[in-house]
Amino acid sequence: MKKPDRSKPALNLSSAEVTDICAHAKVAWDKIGPRATKAPFTWRGMKFVASHSQFRLLVDTVDGRPVACRYD
């Protein structure tokens, strides 16, 4: 997968959709192994990638458009 391109515009999603995507990202992240750096998942036919740092879960589309950042 390509490195996310933060210069691309974000998707036009409602706050409820972003919350739902974050929930799916969290589930995908919990299912993936502890040494993984990215967790791909599908939401309503769209492909996303979740990546995790020590404090946050980043969600991007596969082509690099940022979607959300959830702090745990």
C-alpha positions as CSV (number, residue, x, y, z in Angstrom):
1,M,0.0,0.0,0.0
2,K,1.1,3.5,-0.7
3,K,2.0,6.0,2.0
4,P,-1.0,8.2,2.7
5,D,-0.9,11.5,0.9
6,R,-2.1,14.1,3.4
7,S,-2.3,16.8,0.6
8,K,-5.4,15.2,-0.9
9,P,-8.8,16.5,0.2
10,A,-10.8,14.6,2.8
11,L,-14.0,12.8,1.9
12,N,-17.3,14.6,2.5
13,L,-18.8,12.4,5.2
14,S,-21.2,13.1,8.0
15,S,-20.0,12.9,11.6
16,A,-22.1,9.7,12.1
17,E,-20.4,8.1,9.1
18,V,-17.0,9.1,10.4
19,T,-17.9,7.6,13.8
20,D,-19.0,4.4,12.1
21,I,-15.8,4.2,10.0
22,C,-13.7,4.7,13.2
23,A,-15.6,1.8,14.9
24,H,-14.9,-0.5,11.9
25,A,-11.3,0.6,11.9
26,K,-11.0,-0.3,15.6
27,V,-12.5,-3.7,15.0
28,A,-10.1,-4.3,12.0
29,W,-7.2,-3.2,14.2
30,D,-8.2,-5.5,17.0
31,K,-8.3,-8.4,14.6
32,I,-4.9,-7.9,13.1
33,G,-1.7,-9.2,14.6
34,P,0.2,-7.1,17.2
35,R,3.2,-6.6,14.9
36,A,1.2,-5.2,12.0
37,T,1.6,-1.6,11.0
38,K,-1.7,-1.2,9.0
39,A,-5.1,-2.8,9.1
40,P,-7.1,-2.7,5.8
41,F,-10.9,-2.9,6.0
42,T,-14.0,-2.3,3.9
43,W,-16.9,0.0,4.8
44,R,-19.9,0.3,2.5
45,G,-17.9,-1.0,-0.4
46,M,-15.1,1.5,0.1
47,K,-11.6,0.4,1.1
48,F,-9.8,2.0,4.0
49,V,-6.5,1.5,5.9
50,A,-6.1,2.0,9.6
51,S,-2.7,2.7,11.1
52,H,-2.0,3.0,14.8
53,S,0.5,5.0,16.8
54,Q,0.9,5.0,20.6
55,F,-1.9,7.5,21.0
56,R,-4.1,7.6,17.9
57,L,-5.7,5.5,15.2
58,L,-5.5,7.1,11.7
59,V,-7.9,6.1,9.0
60,D,-7.3,6.8,5.3
61,T,-8.7,5.6,2.0
62,V,-6.5,3.2,0.1
63,D,-5.5,6.0,-2.3
64,G,-4.3,8.1,0.6
65,R,-7.2,10.6,1.4
66,P,-7.4,11.2,5.1
67,V,-10.7,10.3,6.8
68,A,-10.4,10.4,10.6
69,C,-8.0,10.4,13.5
70,R,-9.3,8.8,16.7
71,Y,-7.4,9.3,19.9
72,D,-7.5,6.4,22.4
